[in-house]
Each structure stands twice: as structure tokens, then as C-alpha cells.
Amino acid sequence: MAPTDPKNATAIILAAGEGTRMRSALPKVLHQVGHLPLIAHVMKAARAAGLDRPRLVLGHGGEAVEAELTKRGLAFDVAVQAERLGTGHAAMMVRDAGLIPDGPVMVLLGDAPLIRPELITGALSKLNDGADLVVVGFEAADPTGYGRLIVDGGRLQAIVEEKEADPAQKAVTLCNSGLMAFGPGVLEPLLAGLTNDNAKGEYYLTDAIALAGKKGFTVTYTLADEADLAGVNTKVELAEVEAEFQARRRTELMLAGVTMQAPDTVMLAHDTEIAPDVTLEPNIVFGPGVSIATGATIRAFSHLEGATVGEGAQIGPFARLRPGADIGTDAKVGNFSEVKKATLGEGAKVNHLSYVGDATVGAGANIGAGTITCNYDGTNKHETVIGEGAFIGSNSSLVAPVTIEDSAYVGSGSVITKDVPAGDLAIGRGRQVNLKGRAPKKG
């Protein structure tokens, strides 16, 4: 057999299950871990292992799955399993759609998002050692519910589903993950020999093991960690997988030089990018699309999504960065402040209780407490431009579209509706009137 190059292999991802135990109208494989759908995690691992353009077997909610994955820019082909007649039947749908490749095939599960790329390449490498079919197994802490790998003399003889296992087989803790690697030209003849002569009347892909032995194919298995193979069938399992994903990402980041004062309280997205020497205080939530440069500090109880934070910047505590926030080097966004679709130049400050949206803030500008950019007129969003070194006094409202030029000064409590030229002082508030003796009487 010619050496197997993972780049010549193709993934078949079984994702046709309805997931009724999730108690959700959302297709099971579209539930998210780290803000990424379960099936997209599997596709990401396959791509990292060198397997491009997988074949997806979709059933219930398939159109929604296709739409979501296409929106995310992922490439794939689809086979439809209209009736749920087992994993073997799902693979038959790939065959019937003319999508069985000529090269090696790796069968994966769309609801197991913790799979590592090296698990895939490890299974495919067994094909180079002379195997025609490789099953990924694991030693289960509790084997209940899993199919058992029946091994004799180091050779895999069969996979027996629990419902059909005898007491001796049920005592086996070596279990089937559902993941298999097939050598070139192996899968199709095995599918042709599958029958549904079992208690559920379904076609099991696991029956291919015994069938392969009868056809003279060499069958073996490889072991993986049980945690890497965890599937999701309920919201409880979804939460457990999320916890494992978060723990892994935190560990990766800390080993790469990120400081986390209370790691278990930091929630990360699948694409969160954090450079070395960034400090994360407790209780921080990262949505998708966040990048943090070296030396930045994200203080407690902050929420970031779709944002970029420059070197040495300080965010929080209790700050919110929404999509489009671009915080420059050494800039500050302080407590109870929110930034959306706005750029803060180097050293700019939005320290207290302010909202800056649809805006450009120049280097060294200072935004006083309680300032808001009034960017929405009820129909359209408008831009506010604040120049370098400008000073916006506390409790000011900047009614967009408006420009505050370099080094301009806005007096506290102002409502600014017109542009302020460079170096000018703008005051836009009602004149104070003191009414003698009119203070309300206490008591």
C-alpha cells in the first residue's frame, strides 16, 4: 500500500442526528462551544490535519446547517440522510451521492468538537503500517452505552453494540468512538455488504469490522483520550464540553505567556487571540473576533467582542467593547464605559461612564465622564470625529455628525451640534439662573 498523505484523505462527517434530547429547535450540530458550532469545530480539526472539503451527511435542519457553515466561509459537499437508519446508512448516502473519494477516508462525528488534529493524522498513519481499516477506540471510565471493541491476540475482531453484547462483552472497557479510517477502495465494498439484521433494523457502520475480516482486509485500532472524543446529546453534555474547551484554551494561552489571575472565571471564544504579557483580571468574557496585543491589561468584569486592543492599553473594570472597537496603544477604556465601531488613538482616554460609538478619537484625546456620542437619529447612524489632544468635558452629548478638531475643548454639560474648530472652547448648555430664596423648604 502506498503511504497515506493526509492531504489526499477525505473526511466524512456524520451529522444527520436530530438531537431531540437537546430540547431545542436548533439542529444539534449548530449548538456552539466557544462561539463556534459543534460541526465547525470538527471541520476545523479536519482541515488542520490536512483534510479539505469534507463530505457532510445532513438530515434534520440540514439547510440551516449548510447556510451557517457557508456564511462562515467553509467549503464542503453534502449528502442527505432523509431517514435515520444508522451510521452505515449515513455512509451509504455519501456513496449514493457519488461522493465516496478514491483515496483514504476518515469518518468523523459532527457532535464531537474536542477532537484534535493529531488524532486524525494518527489514525490515518496506521494505514501506512499496512492496515485497511482503523477504528479509534478509548478506555472508558464508564462503558455503559458504548459499543465494545472485541480484540483477540491484539487484532480487532468486531465491534459489538451494548444492546447486543453478552455479559462478558459488556465487561470490556475498550470502547468505540465512532471514528474510523478506511484505506483507498475499502469503504465501498464494505458498505455493499452491510445488512440491517439487528434489533433496531438499522445499518451499523461498526458491522464493517467483522465484514472486513471476512473479506481479507487488515483491521486494527488506535487509542485516544476519552475527553477528546466526547459527544454532545444534551444541554448538560454541551456545558461539560464547553468547560473542557475553555480549560484547554486557558492552559494554551497561559503557557504562551498570558497572565490570568483567576483562570476559571475567564471565558474565551474559539478565535480569541491574546499576545504574551497580557494580563487578564477575573470575570472577563470574550466573544468572537477579539485580538489583544502585548502588554495590555483587561480588568475585571469586562466584555469584549469583535474588538482589537493595542499594546499597553487598559480596558475596564466593567468595560464593554463591541464589534468594531479598535483601541490604540496605551489607550484607556475605563469603568462602565462602552465603545462600539470606534477607533481610539494612542493614549486616548474614555475613563468613566461614557458611550463612544461610530467615532474616531485622536491620539491623546480625553473623553470626560458621562460623555455620549449621539450617533443614531432613529433611522441612520452618524459619525463623530474627535481630534488629537481634544478635551471633552464631563456629561457632554456630541450629536453626530459632528467634528471636534485637534486640541478643541468642550465645556462640561454641553450638547454639541456643530463642529468645533481646532483650539476653540465650545459651550452648549442653558444659562444658569439663581432664584433668590426659592430653595425648597426641608421637612
N, C-alpha and C positions, 0 to 999 in steps of 0.2 A: 504494500500500500504506500502511495506517495505521501510525503509529510503533509500534515494538515496545517495550513496557514489560516489563522482565524479570519483574516481578511477575505478568504474565499468561502467562509462559512456563512450561513444564513440563520437568523433566529425566527422561530415560530412562537408567537406569544399567545397563549390561550387566555382569552378574556371575555368569554361569552356568558359567564355565570350572571344570574340576575341579582344576586346578593340581597335576597329578601330579608335576611336576618339583620341587615343594616338598618331596617325600618326607615328607608329613605327613598324618595323618588329619583334621586341622583344615581346613575349607574355606579356600581361598586368601584370600578377601577378609576372613576373620576374623583373619588374622595381623595383628599390631599394629606400629604405628610411633608412638612417643611414648605408649605405653599406650592407643592408640585403634585399632580395627580399620581396615584399609585403606579399606573401603567407607564407614565412618563419616566418614573424612576427606573423601571425595568429597561425601557428603551435606552435611557442614558447609560446604564451599565453595559448593555449590549454594544452600544456604539463605542464606549471606552475600551471594550475588549476587541474592537475591530470589526464588529458585525453591523453593517449598514443596511438600511431599508428592510426592516423586519416584516414578516407576514403576521398580521393580527387577525385572530379569529374572534369575531364580534357577534353578539346576539342582542339581547335586550338593551335598548338605548344606544345601539351601535352608531346611529347618525350623530348623536350628541358627542360620543367619544371621538369620532372622526373629526367633527368640527373643532373640538377643543385642541386636539393634537395638531391639526392643520394650522390653527391660529398661533400655536407655539412654534411653527416652522419645522415640525418633524416630518420626515419622509417615511412612508410605509405603504404596504399593499394590504388589502382587506379580503378576507374570506368570511362569509356569513354563515353562522350556525343557527338556523331558524328554530330547530328543535334541539333541546338539551338531551342528547343521547350518549353522553360520556366523552371522555378525553380522546379516545380513539376516533370517535365520530367527528370531533372537532378537527383532528388532523386530516380526516377524510375530506372535510370541506376545503382544506387547503389543496389537497390533491385534485378534487373535482373542479376547483377554480383555476387549475393549471399553474399553481404557484409553488409546487414542490421543486426546489432547486436541484441542480446536478451535483453540487458539492456537498460538503458536510452540513448537517442540520443540528441546531441546538434548540430544544423545546424548553420554553420558559413559561412562567405563570404571571399573568398580569396583575395579580393582587399580592405579590411578594416583593415589596420595594426595597428591602435591605440587601438584596443580592449584590455581591461585589464582582467587579470585572474579572478579577483573578480566579474566581470560582468558575466562570465560564471558560476562560482560557485553560484552566487546569483540566476541566472535563474534556475539552477538545484535544488536549495534548495526549490524553490516553489513547485516542485514535491513532496517533503516531506510534504507539507502543504495540500496535497490532490488533487493537480491539475494533469491532464493528459497531458495537452499541455500548454506551457508557451511561450508567444510572448514577445520579448524585444522591447519596444517602447521608444519614446522620444518626448519631446515637441520641435517642430521645430520653429526656428526663422522665416523661410520662408518654408511653407509646400509644395510649388509647386513641382510637380513631384513625391512626395511620396505617397504611399498607406496610407489611413487613418484607424486608429483603431476606430471602432464603438463600443462604450461602452454604456450599458444600465443598470442602477442600480448597477454600479460597476462591471458588468460582461461583458467580451469581447464577442460581438455578431458576428462580422465579420471584415474582412479587405477589404476595397474597393479601387481598383486601381483608380488613378486620372482620367483616360480616361473614366471610367465608373461611376464616382461619380456625384451625383446631386449637385446643388449649396449649399445646407445645409451641405452635407458631405464634400465638398471642403473647407468649412469654419472651419472644425475641424483642430486643430494644433497638435493633438496627432497622431504621425506617426509611420509607421512600419519600423524597421531597417533591416528586412530580417532574423534576428536571432530568432531561436525557439528552445525550449527544449521539447522533447517528452518522455513520460513515457515508461516503458517497454511494448512492444507489441502494441503500439499505432500507430506508423508511418505506418506500412504496410497496415492495413485496411483502413487508410485514403488515402493512395496512390491509392488503388484499386478503390476508389470512385471518384477520380478526373476526370473531363472532360475538354475538350478544347472548350467549348461553350462560346466563348468570342470574342471580336473584333479582337484579334491578332491570334486566333486559337492556343493558347498555353495552357500548363498545369501549372497553378499557384499553388505553394505550399501554398500561402495565402488562397486559397479556402478551405484548410483543416480546417480552423477555423469554418466556418459555418457548414461544414460537420461533424466536431467533435461534435458540439452541437446537431445535429440531431441524432447522434449515442449514445448520452448519456454521452459523455466524458466531464469532467470538464475543462473548458478553462479559463485562466487568463492571465494577462500580468504583466510585471515588467518594471520599468523606468530606463533609463540610460542617461548619459550626451550625448548631440548631438556630441560633439567633439570626444568622444570615438568611435563613430560609423561611422566616416567619411570614405567614399569610394573614390576610385580613378578611374576616367574615362578619364581624360585629363592630359596633362603635367602641366596645371595650378593647377589642384587639387593635383597633385603629389607634386608640390612645396609647396602648402599650408599644406599638411600633413607632409612634411619634416620639415617645420617651427615649427609645433606643436610638433613633435617628439623631435626636438632639444631643444625647450623651456622646455619640461618636463625633459629631461636628464640633462640639465644645472641646473635646480632647484634641482633635486635629489642630484647632486654632491655638490652643494653649501651648501645644508642642511646637507650634510655628512661631511663638513669641508674643501672643496676645495675653494680656493680664485680665483675668476675671476674678473679681473679689468674691462673688458668690455664684459659681458656675450654674448651679441648678436653677437659678432664677432668670437666666438669660435664654430667650427663645430666638432661634435662628431660622432663616429661610434657606432653601436649598442652594441659592446663589449668593448668599452673603459673603462679601469679600472684606476681610479685615487684615490690615498690614501688621507686621511686628511692632511692638512697643505702643500699641493702642491699649488704653485702659478702659475696661467696662465695669462700671459700678453695678450694684444689684438691681434686679427687676427692670430689665430692658427687653423690649420686643422689636425684632427686626422683621419687617415684611419683605417681600421680594424686591430685588433691584437696588440693594444698598452696597456702597463701597466706602470704606473708611481708610484714610491714609495714615501713615505712621505718625506717632506722637499725639494723635487726637485722644480726647477723653470724652466718653459718653457717660454722663452722670445718671444717677438713679431715676427710675420710673419714666424713662423716655421711650418714645415710639417712633421708629424710623421706617419709611417705605419709599422706594424709588428715589433715593437721595444719595448725594455724593458729599462726603465730608473731607476737607483738605487737611494737610499736615498741621498738627498742633492746635487744631480747632477744638472748642469746648462746646458740648451740647448738653443742655439740661442743668439741674434736675427738672423733671416734669416738663420736658420739651417734646414737641411733635414736629417731625419733618415729614411732609407729604410729598407725593411724586413731583419731580422737577426741582426740588430744593437742591441747590448747589452752594455749599458752604465753603468759602475760601480759606486759605492758610491763616491760621491764628485768629479766625473769626469766632464770635461767640453767639450762641442762641441760648438764652437762659430760661429761668423757671417760668412755667406756664405761658411760654411763647410758642407760636406756630408759624411755620414757613412752608409755603406751597408755590411751586413753579416760580421760584425766585432765586436770583444769584446774589450772594453776599461776597463782596470783595475782601481782599486781605485785611485782616484786623477790624472789620466791621463788627458792630455790636448790636444785638437785639436782646437785651438782658432780661426784661421783665414784662410779663403780661401783655404781649403785643402780638398782632397778626400781620404778617408780611406775605402777600400773595400777588402773583403776576407782577413781579417787580425786579428791578435791577438796583442794587445798593452798592455804591462805590467803596473803594478802599478807605478804611479809617472812619467811615460814617458812624454816627451814633443814633440809634433809634430809642427814644425815651419810653419809659413805662406807660403802658396803656395806649400806645400808638397803633392805629389800624390803617391799612391801605384799603380804601373803599373801592374794590375792583369790579364789583358787579352792579349793573344798573337795572337788573331784573330781566334783562334779555341777553346782554353780551358782557364779556369780561374785558377790562381795560388795564393798561399797564401804567405803573408808577415807576419813575426813574429818579433815583436819589444819588447825587453826585458824590465825588470823593470829598471826604472831610466834612460833609454836611452834618448838621446837628438838628435832630427833630425833638422838640420838647415834649415832655410827658403829656399824655391824654390828648394827642393830636389825631385828627382824621384827615387823611390825604385822599381827596376824591379824584379818582382816576377818570380819564387820562390826565396826568399831571407830571411835571418835571421840577425837581428841586435841584438846582445846579450846584456845582462844586462850592464847598465852604459856605453855602447858604445856611441860614438859621431860622427855624420855625419856632415861634413862641409857644410855650405850653398852653394846652387847651384850645389850640387853633383848629378851625376847619378850613383846609386849604383847597381851593377850587381852581386857582390859576397858577401858572408857572412862576417859580421864584428864581430870579436871576442870581448868578454867582455872587457870593459875598453879601447878599441882601438879607435883611431881617424881615420876616413875614409874620404878621399877627392877624389872625382872622377869628375874632371872638367878640361877643357882645360887651359893650362898655359897662363897667361895674358902677352900680348906683347904691349908695348907702342911705337908707331912710332912717332918720334920726328918731330914736325911741320906739321903733316898730318891732323890736325883737319880741318873740312870743314869750308870754309870762310862764314861768315854770310852776307846776303844781296847780 
